[in-house]
Amino acid sequence: MRKVLGLLCVVLVVCALPVLAFAGKVQVAVGVAPVDHFAKKIGGELIATTVLVPAGADAHTYEPKPSQMRAIAGATLYLSAGLEFEEAWEPRLKGANPKLLFVHTDADLKKLPMPEGHADAHKAGAKGHHGHEADMDPHVWVSPAQVRQMSARIAEAFSKADPVHAKVYAANLAAFLKEIDALDVQLKGLFAGIPADKRTFLVFHPAWGYFARDYGLTQTSIEFEGKEPAPRRLAAIVSQAKAKGAKVIFVQPQMSHRTAGTIAKAVGAKLVIADPLAEDWETNLLKVATGFREALQ
């Protein structure tokens, strides 16, 4: 009888544990590599992630593949950064997995509007989950200050899905927040002392607005309505860049550098590789800031 009661107790305890925590790692799906980086920092060995947007793909208009939909069907969490495709696909992702906890890591962040002429290229008639039009800048992860808030939401979601390891997630979050603070200090140091007339940079795809806001820079977009600028607009950009003393042009490794190179020659600027989707988030932001500083020398 004691053996039977003991066995019954074990069964009750096991059944009380979250399914995925008992079976193995918590399965987490994310849209882009930077969010995957944050998830791993907080989840560590307790989670396994699936990243939807591969390197080189357009994160605004991406459509998940059937194999990725199958992975999501087995996931406990989806960590959304508020990208257009995530907003559009949320009902279908939930339909593929009714038990999926869809976490809006960008909730309550202070967002910026996309530059004029750019928002319509990616709006696709959708509205954000906050009731705002989808013309707000979704590249929230290039701001260390905003990543602090995103990370807190991720840790909260992990603890909710796997309360057995809540203390581990809390400790990992605390450690990551210290890393973010240290990165912020380094970035502020790199931009310290740069005169106001040297703080403007050009960028083909305007993905660095929050980075610019955090560190007192001005971002000017080259593309217009998702396309390379027409000759008249290109001439206006060159004139504007000269007037503002822009000496830096951010270029993504996945995009053509031809137009950026033309502008660089016309205004005497230097190209700086700046990939907003790079997985090694801290190293990437430091590399971009260092490239900006060195381009002014």
KADA-V817842 format. One record per residue. N is the residue number from 1. RES is the residue in three letters. PHI is phi in whole degrees, -180 to 180 (* if undefined). NEAR is the number of other C-alpha atoms within 10 Angstrom. Layout:
n->N res->RES phi->PHI near->NEAR
n->N res->RES phi->PHI near->NEAR
This chain:
n->1 res->MET phi->* near->6
n->2 res->ARG phi->-61 near->7
n->3 res->LYS phi->-63 near->8
n->4 res->VAL phi->-64 near->8
n->5 res->LEU phi->-64 near->10
n->6 res->GLY phi->-63 near->10
n->7 res->LEU phi->-64 near->11
n->8 res->LEU phi->-63 near->12
n->9 res->CYS phi->-62 near->12
n->10 res->VAL phi->-60 near->11
n->11 res->VAL phi->-61 near->11
n->12 res->LEU phi->-64 near->10
n->13 res->VAL phi->-65 near->9
n->14 res->VAL phi->-62 near->12
n->15 res->CYS phi->-67 near->11
n->16 res->ALA phi->-77 near->10
n->17 res->LEU phi->-76 near->14
n->18 res->PRO phi->-58 near->15
n->19 res->VAL phi->-59 near->15
n->20 res->LEU phi->-73 near->16
n->21 res->ALA phi->-65 near->17
n->22 res->PHE phi->-76 near->14
n->23 res->ALA phi->-73 near->9
n->24 res->GLY phi->158 near->11
n->25 res->LYS phi->-76 near->17
n->26 res->VAL phi->-70 near->23
n->27 res->GLN phi->-86 near->19
n->28 res->VAL phi->-127 near->25
n->29 res->ALA phi->-110 near->28
n->30 res->VAL phi->-137 near->23
n->31 res->GLY phi->-82 near->23
n->32 res->VAL phi->-129 near->23
n->33 res->ALA phi->-60 near->21
n->34 res->PRO phi->-58 near->22
n->35 res->VAL phi->-67 near->25
n->36 res->ASP phi->-61 near->22
n->37 res->HIS phi->-60 near->19
n->38 res->PHE phi->-64 near->23
n->39 res->ALA phi->-61 near->24
n->40 res->LYS phi->-69 near->17
n->41 res->LYS phi->-61 near->18
n->42 res->ILE phi->-92 near->25
n->43 res->GLY phi->-87 near->25
n->44 res->GLY phi->55 near->15
n->45 res->GLU phi->-78 near->10
n->46 res->LEU phi->-84 near->17
n->47 res->ILE phi->-125 near->18
n->48 res->ALA phi->-130 near->17
n->49 res->THR phi->-115 near->21
n->50 res->THR phi->-123 near->18
n->51 res->VAL phi->-101 near->17
n->52 res->LEU phi->-78 near->22
n->53 res->VAL phi->-85 near->21
n->54 res->PRO phi->-77 near->13
n->55 res->ALA phi->-58 near->14
n->56 res->GLY phi->92 near->12
n->57 res->ALA phi->-86 near->12
n->58 res->ASP phi->-81 near->12
n->59 res->ALA phi->-73 near->18
n->60 res->HIS phi->-82 near->16
n->61 res->THR phi->-116 near->16
n->62 res->TYR phi->-64 near->17
n->63 res->GLU phi->-122 near->16
n->64 res->PRO phi->-58 near->18
n->65 res->LYS phi->-81 near->11
n->66 res->PRO phi->-54 near->9
n->67 res->SER phi->-65 near->9
n->68 res->GLN phi->-73 near->15
n->69 res->MET phi->-63 near->18
n->70 res->ARG phi->-66 near->14
n->71 res->ALA phi->-65 near->19
n->72 res->ILE phi->-66 near->25
n->73 res->ALA phi->-62 near->18
n->74 res->GLY phi->-106 near->16
n->75 res->ALA phi->-90 near->21
n->76 res->THR phi->-93 near->21
n->77 res->LEU phi->-129 near->22
n->78 res->TYR phi->-123 near->26
n->79 res->LEU phi->-99 near->24
n->80 res->SER phi->-95 near->23
n->81 res->ALA phi->-100 near->23
n->82 res->GLY phi->89 near->25
n->83 res->LEU phi->-67 near->23
n->84 res->GLU phi->-57 near->24
n->85 res->PHE phi->-67 near->21
n->86 res->GLU phi->-69 near->25
n->87 res->GLU phi->-63 near->17
n->88 res->ALA phi->-70 near->19
n->89 res->TRP phi->-92 near->14
n->90 res->GLU phi->-53 near->15
n->91 res->PRO phi->-61 near->13
n->92 res->ARG phi->-73 near->12
n->93 res->LEU phi->-65 near->19
n->94 res->LYS phi->-68 near->16
n->95 res->GLY phi->-66 near->12
n->96 res->ALA phi->-72 near->16
n->97 res->ASN phi->-150 near->18
n->98 res->PRO phi->-58 near->12
n->99 res->LYS phi->-89 near->13
n->100 res->LEU phi->-65 near->19
n->101 res->LEU phi->-91 near->17
n->102 res->PHE phi->-90 near->17
n->103 res->VAL phi->-102 near->18
n->104 res->HIS phi->-87 near->20
n->105 res->THR phi->-67 near->24
n->106 res->ASP phi->-92 near->24
n->107 res->ALA phi->-59 near->16
n->108 res->ASP phi->70 near->11
n->109 res->LEU phi->-78 near->13
n->110 res->LYS phi->-82 near->10
n->111 res->LYS phi->-95 near->16
n->112 res->LEU phi->-107 near->15
n->113 res->PRO phi->-73 near->14
n->114 res->MET phi->-68 near->20
n->115 res->PRO phi->-60 near->18
n->116 res->GLU phi->-56 near->11
n->117 res->GLY phi->87 near->13
n->118 res->HIS phi->-106 near->21
n->119 res->ALA phi->-58 near->19
n->120 res->ASP phi->-64 near->16
n->121 res->ALA phi->-67 near->13
n->122 res->HIS phi->-122 near->18
n->123 res->LYS phi->-66 near->18
n->124 res->ALA phi->54 near->14
n->125 res->GLY phi->73 near->11
n->126 res->ALA phi->-92 near->16
n->127 res->LYS phi->-117 near->15
n->128 res->GLY phi->-73 near->17
n->129 res->HIS phi->-73 near->14
n->130 res->HIS phi->-93 near->12
n->131 res->GLY phi->86 near->8
n->132 res->HIS phi->-88 near->10
n->133 res->GLU phi->-66 near->14
n->134 res->ALA phi->-80 near->24
n->135 res->ASP phi->-102 near->23
n->136 res->MET phi->-84 near->20
n->137 res->ASP phi->-66 near->21
n->138 res->PRO phi->-88 near->21
n->139 res->HIS phi->-82 near->22
n->140 res->VAL phi->-67 near->27
n->141 res->TRP phi->-77 near->24
n->142 res->VAL phi->-84 near->24
n->143 res->SER phi->-108 near->20
n->144 res->PRO phi->-56 near->23
n->145 res->ALA phi->-62 near->18
n->146 res->GLN phi->-79 near->20
n->147 res->VAL phi->-66 near->21
n->148 res->ARG phi->-57 near->18
n->149 res->GLN phi->-68 near->16
n->150 res->MET phi->-60 near->26
n->151 res->SER phi->-66 near->22
n->152 res->ALA phi->-63 near->18
n->153 res->ARG phi->-67 near->18
n->154 res->ILE phi->-64 near->25
n->155 res->ALA phi->-62 near->25
n->156 res->GLU phi->-62 near->18
n->157 res->ALA phi->-67 near->22
n->158 res->PHE phi->-63 near->25
n->159 res->SER phi->-65 near->18
n->160 res->LYS phi->-70 near->14
n->161 res->ALA phi->-76 near->19
n->162 res->ASP phi->-140 near->22
n->163 res->PRO phi->-62 near->16
n->164 res->VAL phi->-59 near->14
n->165 res->HIS phi->-109 near->15
n->166 res->ALA phi->-57 near->17
n->167 res->LYS phi->-67 near->12
n->168 res->VAL phi->-66 near->18
n->169 res->TYR phi->-63 near->25
n->170 res->ALA phi->-65 near->18
n->171 res->ALA phi->-67 near->13
n->172 res->ASN phi->-65 near->17
n->173 res->LEU phi->-63 near->23
n->174 res->ALA phi->-59 near->16
n->175 res->ALA phi->-67 near->13
n->176 res->PHE phi->-69 near->17
n->177 res->LEU phi->-63 near->21
n->178 res->LYS phi->-65 near->12
n->179 res->GLU phi->-65 near->14
n->180 res->ILE phi->-64 near->18
n->181 res->ASP phi->-63 near->14
n->182 res->ALA phi->-65 near->12
n->183 res->LEU phi->-63 near->17
n->184 res->ASP phi->-60 near->20
n->185 res->VAL phi->-63 near->11
n->186 res->GLN phi->-63 near->14
n->187 res->LEU phi->-66 near->20
n->188 res->LYS phi->-62 near->14
n->189 res->GLY phi->-66 near->12
n->190 res->LEU phi->-67 near->18
n->191 res->PHE phi->-94 near->17
n->192 res->ALA phi->-63 near->12
n->193 res->GLY phi->84 near->8
n->194 res->ILE phi->-75 near->13
n->195 res->PRO phi->-64 near->8
n->196 res->ALA phi->-59 near->12
n->197 res->ASP phi->-82 near->12
n->198 res->LYS phi->-119 near->16
n->199 res->ARG phi->-100 near->22
n->200 res->THR phi->-94 near->19
n->201 res->PHE phi->-132 near->25
n->202 res->LEU phi->-97 near->26
n->203 res->VAL phi->-151 near->21
n->204 res->PHE phi->-64 near->23
n->205 res->HIS phi->-106 near->20
n->206 res->PRO phi->-75 near->21
n->207 res->ALA phi->-104 near->24
n->208 res->TRP phi->-117 near->26
n->209 res->GLY phi->-63 near->24
n->210 res->TYR phi->-73 near->25
n->211 res->PHE phi->-62 near->22
n->212 res->ALA phi->-62 near->17
n->213 res->ARG phi->-61 near->13
n->214 res->ASP phi->-65 near->16
n->215 res->TYR phi->-119 near->18
n->216 res->GLY phi->68 near->16
n->217 res->LEU phi->-109 near->20
n->218 res->THR phi->-124 near->18
n->219 res->GLN phi->-98 near->23
n->220 res->THR phi->-122 near->22
n->221 res->SER phi->-83 near->23
n->222 res->ILE phi->-89 near->23
n->223 res->GLU phi->-70 near->21
n->224 res->PHE phi->-138 near->21
n->225 res->GLU phi->55 near->14
n->226 res->GLY phi->75 near->15
n->227 res->LYS phi->-128 near->13
n->228 res->GLU phi->-67 near->16
n->229 res->PRO phi->-69 near->18
n->230 res->ALA phi->-70 near->11
n->231 res->PRO phi->-51 near->9
n->232 res->ARG phi->-65 near->8
n->233 res->ARG phi->-68 near->14
n->234 res->LEU phi->-61 near->18
n->235 res->ALA phi->-64 near->14
n->236 res->ALA phi->-67 near->13
n->237 res->ILE phi->-65 near->20
n->238 res->VAL phi->-62 near->20
n->239 res->SER phi->-63 near->15
n->240 res->GLN phi->-65 near->14
n->241 res->ALA phi->-63 near->24
n->242 res->LYS phi->-66 near->15
n->243 res->ALA phi->-65 near->11
n->244 res->LYS phi->-90 near->16
n->245 res->GLY phi->69 near->18
n->246 res->ALA phi->-67 near->25
n->247 res->LYS phi->-120 near->23
n->248 res->VAL phi->-133 near->26
n->249 res->ILE phi->-127 near->27
n->250 res->PHE phi->-81 near->27
n->251 res->VAL phi->-130 near->21
n->252 res->GLN phi->-82 near->20
n->253 res->PRO phi->-62 near->14
n->254 res->GLN phi->-81 near->12
n->255 res->MET phi->-109 near->11
n->256 res->SER phi->-65 near->12
n->257 res->HIS phi->-101 near->16
n->258 res->ARG phi->-61 near->9
n->259 res->THR phi->-65 near->14
n->260 res->ALA phi->-61 near->22
n->261 res->GLY phi->-65 near->15
n->262 res->THR phi->-62 near->14
n->263 res->ILE phi->-66 near->23
n->264 res->ALA phi->-58 near->20
n->265 res->LYS phi->-67 near->12
n->266 res->ALA phi->-69 near->14
n->267 res->VAL phi->-109 near->19
n->268 res->GLY phi->75 near->14
n->269 res->ALA phi->-101 near->23
n->270 res->LYS phi->-116 near->22
n->271 res->LEU phi->-86 near->23
n->272 res->VAL phi->-125 near->22
n->273 res->ILE phi->-68 near->18
n->274 res->ALA phi->-139 near->22
n->275 res->ASP phi->-102 near->22
n->276 res->PRO phi->-69 near->24
n->277 res->LEU phi->-104 near->23
n->278 res->ALA phi->-63 near->17
n->279 res->GLU phi->-74 near->17
n->280 res->ASP phi->-80 near->13
n->281 res->TRP phi->-60 near->21
n->282 res->GLU phi->-61 near->18
n->283 res->THR phi->-61 near->11
n->284 res->ASN phi->-65 near->18
n->285 res->LEU phi->-64 near->22
n->286 res->LEU phi->-65 near->16
n->287 res->LYS phi->-64 near->17
n->288 res->VAL phi->-64 near->18
n->289 res->ALA phi->-64 near->21
n->290 res->THR phi->-64 near->15
n->291 res->GLY phi->-62 near->19
n->292 res->PHE phi->-62 near->24
n->293 res->ARG phi->-62 near->17
n->294 res->GLU phi->-67 near->13
n->295 res->ALA phi->-67 near->15
n->296 res->LEU phi->-84 near->14
n->297 res->GLN phi->-83 near->6
